[in-house]
Amino acid sequence: METPTVSRIALQSGGDGVVDAVLAVDLLTVLLIGLLAYTVLAMTLDREGYLPEWVHVSGPLLTLHTQRGKELLDRMARRKRFWRAWANVGLGITLVVLVLSFLFVVLAAILAVQNPEPQQVTEPRNLVVIPGFNDFLPLSVAPEIVLGLLVGLVVHEGGHGLLCRVEGIEIKSMGLALVSIVPLGAFVEPDEESQRGANRGGRARMFAAGVTNNFLVTVLAFGLLFGPVTGSIAVASGAAIGGSLSDSPADGAGIGSGDRIVAVGGEPVDSGDELRDALANETDRTVTIETADGQERRLERRLLVTGALVDSGVDPGSRITHVEGVRTDTIGEFDRRLAAVGERTTLTIENDSATYDHEIVVGGRVAVRPGGPLSSAGAPSGEDMTVVSIGEHRVRDNEDLGDAIDAQAPDDTVELVAYREGERRTFDVRMGESGGDAYLGVGGYSGVDGLTVDDLGVRYYPADRYLAALGGPGDDQGAVSDSFVGKTFTAVFLPIAGIAGSQSFPFNFAGFTDDVRTFYVVEGPLAFLGEWVFALATALFWIGWVNINLGFFNCIPAFPLDGGHILRTGVESVVSRLPVEQSHLATKAITISVGLTMGLGLVIMVFGPRYLF
């Protein structure tokens, strides 16, 4: 089936969000009080002369200065030609990323103006690298994130220091910047007069060296992660559970995030699909579930909506009690009811406040991709439709949709029947080709007409897909590129996948944490390390993630970031060759304009949807 790249919002039960918000506010209060107390104490100790000379206090910021390490840098800098060649490569990469980051921020700001819908990803709290406060940096991986920061800061500033010595720039001091005991950044402080005496190329290479080293660490960390480390991890048998809805049968039986169901009614199941099939074939509404920890739980099934599109009119956690007026409590009954009805049917929905009838189209909801075969056949690009048939194949949900597409061949012309806003429409579609398979040009959602249902009230965790995304064995369902670059950008996206509403990756991934490890087993070349393989994989994941983000962040063309310095050096070089009087003022005007544009773009991205529009 075509890769489902269009995001679906899988809403959670209402109470969880309230609890999360309260915890976040409490944590923020504690952090602010602690930071204030620390600042007062540090400034008092500094004023009274209790701190050594190499410790400087500036509000909550603590900087540790040292002259140590210069001799090591001088020894390493002897191979000047090698380091200059290395820095030149990095300078080229930095310039490309600099331009792309500028275009990205400008485009994102324009989109924020055109569609001022607040996004959780760009909330101010999620721009701060504080585990437990940031929504996608859990406290459980704080040691790995701090390790990634330390590695990133050391190699970044070490690169600056090394190229200073290569280019003959004196180093005034080096050190570490902290907020309390949290490393905020490292620094190499070049001597200003010596820096001005270096040529433009030398200064540009010096500023690009830190970013270059961050990208190198990313390649090394992800190379190890995508290779032997995840190659030593396999998916454990059973159905991985990512969570359960409040007051669902699973919740009442104590089944939730991190559990793995291995048997139903005494019959083993190896995956989420097998579990669903087993439940569909089980006619008794009361079933016995066995989890990987050996516990057996007996529960009474109810048919619940586990996920829904925003515009579906149904909230997750609602119960489906009837289909076309017939009592329906299990997945098997639901599937059989849908197989017996026509293109439309009525569901009776029950929630905390009401019971009502809700009509759905019995088909697979899709988003039409611009320029694809379905769009070329006249379907509205970028709009949602519910497909009910393709050729001779009846489509009742998105699983049927995938089978119907796979049954076609490239260049086949088929009749496709779909509904949009209640109107039935027919299209003659000439199938395209992608990787040798038929291509329709749609992004898919889950379930029936954008609804996912389950009679346990659980959300399944696609453990094989996450493992495949990191280079291990598993089923990526075409969602992940086989290239190193493709896997790298997927890995960078994974911590916010659930927040972003990803269809392929419905949960945030923070590494092989305790609540995820139960879905995997260790086997392969590093099996002798046992459970330490998971710790190594998580550490490499965050080292790579932090370093690539440090690299991209420092490429932003704004002061005092490296990108701002490189921009000024580049503009100076270009302006000096033009017949322009007062080239210094022209250079200053250009760099300030770019910096202000970046700053305004970032403000609009973060605060615009909430306060400006």
TORKOLLUM-14514 format. One line per 8 residues: number of its first residue (from 1); their letters; for each residue x, y, z negated of C-alpha. Coordinates in Angstrom, 3 decimals, always signed. Example, Ala and Ser with C-alpha at 12.3 -4.5 7.8 and 13.67 -1.06 7.14 Angstrom:
<atoms>
1	AS	+12.300,-4.500,-7.800  +13.670,-1.060,-7.140
</atoms>
This chain:
<atoms>
1	METPTVSR	+0.000,+0.000,+0.000  +1.116,+3.569,+0.575  +2.934,+5.168,-2.321  +0.373,+6.898,-4.583  +2.137,+10.200,-5.184  -0.841,+12.394,-5.937  -1.099,+13.039,-9.650  -4.030,+11.732,-11.650
9	IALQSGGD	-4.914,+13.145,-15.047  -5.352,+10.208,-17.398  -7.017,+11.936,-20.319  -6.517,+10.721,-23.860  -9.001,+10.489,-26.673  -9.749,+13.865,-28.190  -8.474,+13.329,-31.732  -4.875,+12.622,-30.734
17	GVVDAVLA	-4.362,+16.049,-29.211  -5.529,+17.758,-32.417  -3.126,+15.713,-34.525  -0.247,+16.451,-32.142  -0.995,+20.169,-32.248  -1.074,+20.227,-36.070  +2.203,+18.326,-36.266  +3.792,+20.680,-33.735
25	VDLLTVLL	+2.703,+23.762,-35.711  +3.985,+22.265,-38.973  +7.305,+21.372,-37.371  +7.657,+24.851,-35.881  +6.962,+26.428,-39.291  +9.577,+24.242,-40.980  +12.124,+25.033,-38.248  +11.549,+28.790,-38.512
33	IGLLAYTV	+11.773,+28.800,-42.328  +14.903,+26.660,-42.226  +16.501,+28.872,-39.568  +15.746,+32.030,-41.570  +17.196,+30.529,-44.771  +20.289,+29.350,-42.912  +20.819,+32.786,-41.314  +20.585,+34.590,-44.660
41	LAMTLDRE	+23.015,+32.136,-46.293  +25.533,+32.257,-43.427  +25.533,+36.068,-43.250  +25.904,+36.325,-47.029  +28.875,+33.946,-47.082  +30.482,+35.831,-44.183  +29.987,+39.238,-45.838  +31.465,+38.013,-49.129
49	GYLPEWVH	+34.518,+36.615,-47.343  +33.941,+32.931,-48.150  +34.175,+31.788,-44.529  +37.538,+31.234,-42.777  +38.708,+33.638,-40.043  +38.019,+31.140,-37.275  +34.295,+31.108,-38.161  +32.250,+34.024,-36.787
57	VSGPLLTL	+28.618,+34.682,-37.731  +26.186,+36.584,-35.527  +22.659,+36.227,-36.902  +21.680,+32.538,-36.656  +24.547,+31.888,-34.243  +27.771,+30.385,-35.607  +30.890,+30.256,-33.417  +33.985,+28.233,-34.267
65	HTQRGKEL	+37.142,+29.614,-32.627  +40.388,+27.731,-32.075  +43.627,+27.911,-30.119  +44.085,+24.153,-30.154  +43.920,+22.326,-26.883  +45.833,+24.898,-24.817  +48.907,+22.690,-24.582  +46.794,+19.795,-23.299
73	LDRMARRK	+45.188,+22.072,-20.701  +48.606,+23.319,-19.599  +49.836,+19.753,-19.092  +46.735,+18.790,-17.128  +46.936,+21.965,-15.007  +50.301,+21.019,-13.493  +48.561,+19.279,-10.562  +47.267,+22.578,-9.245
81	RFWRAWAN	+46.556,+21.449,-5.662  +44.409,+18.555,-6.853  +42.375,+20.656,-9.265  +41.859,+23.433,-6.717  +40.654,+20.915,-4.149  +38.313,+19.396,-6.727  +36.990,+22.833,-7.721  +36.484,+23.798,-4.065
89	VGLGITLV	+34.241,+20.765,-3.590  +32.303,+21.753,-6.685  +32.082,+25.353,-5.527  +30.381,+24.243,-2.315  +27.893,+22.130,-4.273  +27.286,+24.997,-6.700  +26.534,+27.451,-3.908  +23.960,+25.083,-2.398
97	VLVLSFLF	+22.282,+24.491,-5.781  +22.423,+28.246,-6.512  +20.468,+29.069,-3.364  +17.991,+26.224,-3.947  +17.404,+27.266,-7.572  +16.651,+30.825,-6.444  +14.180,+29.618,-3.811  +12.602,+27.178,-6.279
105	VVLAAILA	+11.970,+29.839,-8.929  +10.536,+32.289,-6.385  +8.256,+29.623,-4.897  +7.154,+28.405,-8.341  +6.312,+31.970,-9.359  +4.251,+32.478,-6.193  +2.361,+29.234,-6.849  +1.761,+30.293,-10.461
113	VQNPEPQQ	+0.147,+33.498,-9.170  -1.948,+31.661,-6.586  -2.990,+28.921,-9.015  -2.779,+30.343,-12.544  -3.592,+27.079,-14.282  -1.493,+26.565,-17.451  +0.818,+23.563,-17.137  +2.137,+21.687,-20.140
121	VTEPRNLV	+5.512,+21.248,-18.443  +6.160,+25.011,-18.409  +4.954,+25.761,-21.928  +7.603,+27.784,-23.820  +8.084,+25.024,-26.395  +8.993,+22.604,-23.600  +11.818,+24.863,-22.400  +13.659,+24.446,-25.716
129	VIPGFNDF	+15.919,+21.407,-26.112  +14.748,+20.509,-29.622  +13.804,+16.819,-30.034  +10.484,+16.449,-31.814  +9.412,+20.008,-30.935  +9.649,+19.679,-27.167  +6.774,+17.466,-25.977  +8.983,+15.198,-23.885
137	LPLSVAPE	+12.081,+15.025,-26.119  +11.011,+12.695,-28.947  +12.747,+12.844,-32.300  +13.615,+9.146,-32.024  +16.249,+9.887,-29.361  +17.733,+12.965,-31.033  +21.154,+11.266,-31.516  +21.350,+10.381,-27.805
145	IVLGLLVG	+20.300,+13.889,-26.752  +22.865,+15.495,-29.087  +25.514,+13.120,-27.699  +24.559,+14.161,-24.175  +24.809,+17.836,-25.168  +28.226,+17.354,-26.751  +29.560,+15.493,-23.726  +28.084,+18.079,-21.376
153	LVVHEGGH	+29.426,+21.066,-23.302  +32.916,+19.601,-23.698  +33.349,+18.720,-20.013  +31.736,+21.985,-18.879  +33.891,+24.308,-20.948  +36.892,+22.043,-20.505  +36.530,+22.558,-16.759  +36.539,+26.326,-17.222
161	GLLCRVEG	+39.593,+26.135,-19.454  +41.491,+23.846,-17.089  +40.871,+26.046,-14.036  +41.832,+29.117,-16.071  +45.272,+27.618,-16.519  +45.401,+26.418,-12.888  +44.652,+29.973,-11.678  +46.954,+31.644,-14.203
169	IEIKSMGL	+44.146,+33.157,-16.302  +44.990,+33.484,-19.977  +42.597,+31.970,-22.547  +41.795,+34.221,-25.495  +40.082,+31.490,-27.525  +37.988,+28.346,-27.262  +35.352,+26.872,-29.501  +31.843,+25.715,-30.218
177	ALVSIVPL	+28.630,+27.695,-30.717  +26.045,+26.311,-33.122  +22.683,+27.157,-34.611  +23.008,+25.643,-38.071  +24.519,+22.220,-37.295  +22.896,+21.962,-33.848  +25.397,+22.500,-30.984  +24.083,+25.305,-28.796
185	GAFVEPDE	+27.071,+25.538,-26.490  +30.803,+25.415,-26.170  +32.833,+28.302,-24.837  +36.143,+29.199,-23.286  +36.869,+32.900,-23.612  +39.162,+34.055,-20.800  +41.235,+37.166,-21.293  +39.354,+39.900,-19.412
193	ESQRGANR	+42.431,+41.687,-18.077  +44.012,+38.450,-16.926  +40.750,+37.388,-15.273  +40.487,+40.641,-13.326  +44.013,+40.059,-12.038  +43.092,+36.690,-10.465  +41.917,+36.534,-6.861  +38.239,+36.044,-6.040
201	GGRARMFA	+38.701,+32.437,-4.953  +40.427,+31.585,-8.215  +37.677,+33.209,-10.279  +34.952,+31.456,-8.273  +36.631,+28.078,-8.708  +36.995,+28.695,-12.430  +33.295,+29.486,-12.855  +32.237,+26.498,-10.691
209	AGVTNNFL	+34.472,+24.007,-12.516  +32.088,+23.505,-15.449  +29.096,+22.732,-13.223  +31.238,+20.402,-11.105  +32.244,+18.415,-14.186  +28.618,+18.173,-15.362  +27.590,+16.694,-12.007  +30.531,+14.251,-12.155
217	VTVLAFGL	+29.449,+13.035,-15.601  +25.907,+12.625,-14.246  +27.197,+10.437,-11.406  +29.286,+8.314,-13.782  +26.527,+7.911,-16.391  +23.777,+7.099,-13.910  +26.147,+4.905,-11.885  +26.701,+2.711,-14.940
225	LFGPVTGS	+23.008,+2.850,-15.878  +21.724,+1.949,-12.402  +24.337,-0.785,-12.046  +25.481,-3.270,-14.699  +23.441,-1.895,-17.621  +19.876,-2.077,-16.281  +21.037,-5.100,-14.266  +21.277,-6.816,-17.658
233	IAVASGAA	+17.672,-6.003,-18.608  +14.579,-7.887,-17.450  +10.855,-7.492,-18.064  +9.485,-9.714,-20.826  +6.467,-11.910,-20.105  +3.084,-10.664,-21.196  +0.950,-7.559,-20.719  +2.726,-4.422,-21.933
241	IGGSLSDS	+0.382,-2.022,-23.746  +1.135,+1.689,-23.542  -1.697,+2.761,-25.825  -5.314,+2.239,-26.821  -8.293,+4.561,-27.065  -9.641,+5.518,-30.464  -12.486,+3.287,-31.679  -11.905,+0.832,-28.826
249	PADGAGIG	-11.921,-2.942,-29.378  -8.116,-2.971,-29.135  -7.794,-0.105,-31.609  -10.088,-1.856,-34.057  -7.969,-5.004,-33.784  -4.741,-3.089,-34.388  -3.453,-3.369,-30.807  -1.708,-0.246,-29.561
257	SGDRIVAV	+1.414,+1.283,-28.081  +4.361,-1.114,-28.040  +2.304,-4.291,-28.308  +2.652,-7.069,-25.757  -0.280,-9.434,-25.183  +0.952,-12.926,-24.286  -2.232,-15.028,-24.352  -6.021,-14.792,-24.055
265	GGEPVDSG	-8.109,-17.587,-25.536  -4.982,-19.714,-25.848  -4.039,-19.293,-22.167  -0.715,-17.496,-21.564  -0.580,-14.315,-19.467  +2.623,-12.947,-17.903  +1.536,-9.451,-16.865  -1.162,-6.817,-17.060
273	DELRDALA	-2.706,-8.124,-13.830  -2.902,-11.639,-15.256  -4.467,-10.297,-18.439  -7.133,-8.458,-16.463  -7.804,-11.578,-14.363  -8.063,-13.694,-17.512  -10.527,-11.260,-19.061  -12.533,-11.128,-15.833
281	NETDRTVT	-12.849,-14.911,-15.856  -13.755,-15.058,-19.545  -17.533,-14.955,-19.853  -17.676,-14.821,-23.663  -17.786,-11.252,-24.925  -15.761,-12.276,-27.969  -12.164,-13.202,-27.129  -9.012,-14.120,-29.022
289	IETADGQE	-5.895,-12.119,-28.133  -2.370,-13.244,-29.065  +0.460,-10.708,-29.198  +4.209,-11.248,-28.895  +4.672,-11.060,-32.675  +2.608,-14.252,-33.017  -0.546,-12.634,-34.379  -3.984,-13.643,-33.145
297	RRLERRLL	-6.787,-11.102,-33.110  -10.437,-11.777,-32.374  -12.383,-8.882,-30.909  -15.721,-7.980,-29.351  -15.309,-6.441,-25.901  -16.913,-3.178,-24.736  -16.494,-1.593,-21.326  -14.665,+1.731,-21.759
305	VTGALVDS	-13.394,+4.415,-19.387  -9.618,+4.571,-19.964  -8.826,+7.266,-17.380  -10.705,+9.740,-15.216  -10.117,+12.592,-12.816  -10.815,+16.064,-14.136  -13.766,+16.537,-11.801  -15.278,+13.090,-12.381
313	GVDPGSRI	-17.740,+14.244,-15.021  -16.746,+11.380,-17.312  -14.458,+11.578,-20.340  -12.027,+8.769,-21.177  -13.241,+6.869,-24.210  -16.830,+6.926,-22.962  -18.578,+3.569,-22.817  -20.240,+2.113,-19.715
321	THVEGVRT	-23.287,+0.223,-20.938  -25.186,-0.524,-17.706  -24.584,-0.749,-13.961  -27.799,-0.182,-11.958  -29.725,-0.684,-15.187  -28.133,-4.083,-15.910  -26.295,-4.513,-19.235  -22.525,-4.630,-18.600
329	DTIGEFDR	-19.920,-5.193,-21.334  -16.923,-6.844,-19.685  -14.560,-6.323,-16.764  -15.842,-9.501,-15.096  -19.446,-8.337,-15.263  -18.465,-4.898,-13.989  -16.575,-6.307,-10.983  -19.455,-8.623,-10.109
337	RLAAVGER	-21.996,-5.801,-10.371  -19.950,-3.612,-8.014  -19.566,-6.468,-5.547  -23.370,-6.808,-5.410  -24.304,-3.141,-4.913  -24.044,-0.881,-1.892  -21.920,+2.180,-1.352  -23.385,+3.994,-4.321
345	TTLTIEND	-24.378,+2.907,-7.787  -25.445,+4.381,-11.104  -23.537,+3.865,-14.340  -25.080,+4.475,-17.723  -22.488,+6.351,-19.784  -22.542,+6.618,-23.560  -20.295,+8.931,-25.562  -20.316,+10.573,-28.984
353	SATYDHEI	-22.912,+13.172,-28.007  -25.169,+11.699,-25.346  -26.241,+8.842,-23.119  -26.707,+9.702,-19.441  -26.765,+8.234,-15.942  -23.799,+8.963,-13.709  -23.707,+8.170,-9.990  -20.446,+7.039,-8.401
361	VVGGRVAV	-19.408,+6.050,-4.906  -18.148,+2.481,-4.994  -14.819,+3.012,-3.279  -11.221,+4.097,-3.606  -10.597,+7.787,-4.209  -7.785,+9.285,-2.127  -6.240,+12.671,-1.408  -5.758,+13.351,+2.299
369	RPGGPLSS	-2.163,+14.223,+3.161  -1.642,+17.043,+5.678  -0.397,+15.806,+9.037  -1.198,+12.155,+8.356  -3.330,+9.864,+10.531  -6.496,+10.431,+8.474  -5.972,+14.185,+8.566  -5.394,+14.044,+12.334
377	AGAPSGED	-8.697,+12.178,+12.668  -10.550,+15.174,+11.216  -10.490,+14.593,+7.455  -9.873,+17.787,+5.449  -6.181,+18.021,+4.513  -5.381,+18.210,+0.830  -8.944,+17.310,-0.201  -10.213,+14.290,-2.129
385	MTVVSIGE	-12.419,+11.659,-0.492  -13.742,+8.271,-1.560  -13.134,+5.578,+1.052  -15.750,+2.797,+1.166  -14.580,+0.817,+4.213  -11.707,+0.517,+6.681  -12.615,-1.480,+9.774  -14.181,-4.751,+8.652
393	HRVRDNED	-12.813,-4.428,+5.108  -15.120,-3.252,+2.334  -13.272,-1.015,-0.155  -14.619,-1.025,-3.707  -11.601,+0.329,-5.589  -8.041,+1.379,-4.909  -6.746,-2.173,-5.059  -9.095,-3.017,-2.183
401	LGDAIDAQ	-7.900,+0.149,-0.435  -4.309,-1.066,-0.484  -5.328,-4.485,+0.850  -7.384,-2.880,+3.629  -4.453,-0.697,+4.738  -2.038,-3.632,+4.614  -4.394,-5.648,+6.832  -3.965,-3.120,+9.664
409	APDDTVEL	-1.077,-2.730,+12.093  +0.612,+0.472,+13.276  -1.232,+2.097,+16.200  -4.462,+0.192,+15.436  -7.557,+2.376,+15.737  -10.097,+1.624,+13.017  -13.336,+3.111,+11.782  -13.021,+4.564,+8.294
417	VAYREGER	-16.094,+5.445,+6.236  -15.734,+7.844,+3.319  -17.717,+10.193,+1.095  -16.817,+13.775,+0.296  -18.994,+15.886,-1.997  -21.845,+13.419,-1.527  -21.715,+13.483,+2.277  -21.043,+10.244,+4.167
425	RTFDVRMG	-18.555,+10.709,+6.998  -17.031,+8.395,+9.616  -13.566,+8.797,+11.187  -11.834,+6.945,+14.009  -8.293,+6.711,+12.686  -5.234,+5.648,+14.623  -2.957,+4.094,+12.004  +0.551,+5.485,+11.715
433	ESGGDAYL	+3.742,+3.619,+10.887  +5.973,+3.759,+7.810  +8.720,+1.217,+7.236  +7.116,-1.111,+9.759  +3.759,-1.107,+7.964  +0.484,+0.649,+8.739  +0.221,+4.181,+7.362  -3.030,+6.028,+6.656
441	GVGGYSGV	-1.704,+9.273,+5.196  -3.316,+9.320,+1.756  -2.298,+9.486,-1.867  -4.227,+7.061,-4.033  -5.783,+7.239,-7.456  -6.574,+4.301,-9.717  -9.771,+2.369,-10.181  -13.219,+3.026,-8.726
449	DGLTVDDL	-13.940,+6.539,-7.449  -11.198,+7.906,-9.730  -12.308,+5.985,-12.848  -10.239,+3.310,-14.571  -12.121,+0.978,-16.904  -11.136,-1.735,-19.330  -13.022,-3.903,-21.818  -10.245,-3.764,-24.432
457	GVRYYPAD	-9.750,-0.005,-24.254  -6.026,-0.185,-23.472  -3.690,+1.532,-21.027  -1.184,-0.800,-19.457  +2.500,+0.105,-19.396  +4.125,-0.624,-15.986  +7.392,-1.881,-17.501  +8.626,-3.361,-14.208
465	RYLAALGG	+8.188,-0.046,-12.415  +10.216,+1.897,-14.980  +12.985,-0.698,-14.877  +13.082,-0.619,-11.068  +13.283,+3.179,-11.165  +16.511,+2.842,-13.163  +18.068,+0.320,-10.815  +16.999,-2.866,-12.594
473	PGDDQGAV	+14.915,-5.752,-11.271  +11.227,-4.927,-11.042  +8.364,-3.836,-8.823  +8.604,-0.164,-7.916  +5.670,-0.449,-5.458  +7.499,+1.834,-3.065  +7.464,+4.685,-5.572  +11.245,+4.944,-5.952
481	SDSFVGKT	+13.949,+5.493,-3.369  +16.664,+2.859,-3.153  +19.304,+5.578,-2.775  +21.398,+6.793,-5.691  +20.152,+10.354,-5.181  +16.522,+9.201,-5.140  +16.936,+7.217,-8.348  +18.748,+10.143,-9.973
489	FTAVFLPI	+15.896,+12.565,-9.351  +13.387,+9.942,-10.475  +15.342,+9.486,-13.722  +15.356,+13.260,-14.281  +11.566,+13.281,-13.818  +10.772,+10.320,-16.098  +10.784,+12.160,-19.471  +7.931,+14.389,-18.250
497	AGIAGSQS	+6.158,+11.819,-16.068  +3.183,+11.388,-18.397  +2.829,+15.126,-18.966  +2.911,+15.730,-15.226  +0.108,+13.198,-14.699  +2.148,+10.809,-12.558  +0.199,+7.916,-11.068  +3.263,+5.700,-10.649
505	FPFNFAGF	+4.701,+6.521,-14.082  +1.775,+7.277,-16.416  +3.872,+7.532,-19.598  +6.813,+9.689,-20.579  +10.012,+7.644,-20.614  +12.623,+8.572,-23.218  +14.842,+5.537,-22.794  +14.634,+2.063,-24.261
513	TDDVRTFY	+13.277,+3.224,-27.610  +11.807,+0.944,-30.268  +8.257,+1.180,-28.880  +9.480,+0.213,-25.394  +12.124,-2.438,-26.112  +9.485,-5.049,-26.838  +8.577,-4.974,-23.123  +12.082,-6.069,-22.087
521	VVEGPLAF	+14.656,-8.788,-22.699  +18.430,-8.790,-22.285  +19.945,-11.143,-19.731  +22.689,-10.904,-17.138  +26.311,-9.710,-17.139  +26.077,-7.728,-20.398  +23.946,-10.244,-22.273  +26.806,-10.775,-24.757
529	LGEWVFAL	+26.056,-7.284,-26.133  +22.575,-8.348,-27.173  +20.268,-5.521,-28.304  +23.133,-3.041,-27.916  +22.402,-3.036,-24.189  +19.241,-1.026,-24.913  +21.197,+1.508,-26.991  +23.819,+1.814,-24.247
537	ATALFWIG	+21.150,+2.293,-21.569  +19.397,+5.005,-23.601  +22.666,+6.825,-24.287  +23.656,+6.755,-20.593  +20.165,+7.900,-19.595  +20.325,+11.001,-21.783  +23.976,+11.767,-21.015  +23.121,+11.787,-17.314
545	WVNINLGF	+19.857,+13.687,-17.864  +21.397,+16.401,-20.038  +24.411,+16.904,-17.773  +22.462,+17.284,-14.545  +20.132,+19.762,-16.224  +23.087,+21.696,-17.659  +24.584,+21.797,-14.185  +21.379,+23.037,-12.544
553	FNCIPAFP	+20.727,+25.559,-15.310  +24.209,+27.072,-15.039  +23.784,+27.409,-11.260  +20.967,+29.926,-11.734  +22.190,+33.181,-10.114  +21.783,+35.390,-13.181  +24.188,+36.668,-15.851  +25.721,+35.441,-18.084
561	LDGGHILR	+25.406,+32.039,-16.401  +28.085,+30.671,-14.103  +25.769,+31.132,-11.130  +25.589,+34.855,-11.853  +29.388,+35.178,-11.882  +29.715,+33.136,-8.685  +27.029,+35.277,-7.039  +28.919,+38.453,-7.923
569	TGVESVVS	+32.211,+37.034,-6.638  +30.570,+35.907,-3.395  +28.816,+39.227,-2.858  +32.067,+41.085,-3.542  +33.800,+38.985,-0.902  +31.119,+39.678,+1.721  +30.639,+43.395,+0.944  +34.393,+44.032,+1.010
577	RLPVEQSH	+34.392,+43.043,+4.691  +31.560,+45.420,+5.615  +31.879,+49.095,+6.514  +30.193,+50.118,+3.274  +31.294,+52.975,+1.076  +31.261,+52.346,-2.677  +31.198,+48.586,-2.253  +31.213,+48.198,-6.030
585	LATKAITI	+27.790,+49.872,-6.294  +26.420,+47.763,-3.417  +27.649,+44.586,-5.103  +26.110,+45.647,-8.395  +22.774,+46.490,-6.752  +22.550,+43.103,-5.006  +23.480,+41.033,-8.052  +21.142,+42.962,-10.356
593	SVGLTMGL	+18.291,+42.614,-7.851  +18.777,+38.852,-7.615  +19.043,+38.536,-11.399  +15.896,+40.587,-11.990  +14.032,+38.540,-9.386  +15.071,+35.332,-11.143  +14.115,+36.720,-14.544  +10.724,+37.926,-13.316
601	GLVIMVFG	+10.116,+34.602,-11.577  +10.872,+32.658,-14.751  +8.601,+34.914,-16.827  +5.746,+34.427,-14.355  +6.309,+30.652,-14.288  +6.228,+30.306,-18.066  +3.902,+33.067,-19.280  +1.955,+34.077,-16.184
609	PRYLF	-0.754,+31.376,-16.236  -1.490,+32.133,-19.920  -1.169,+35.868,-20.305  -0.782,+37.692,-16.995  -3.608,+36.349,-14.802
</atoms>
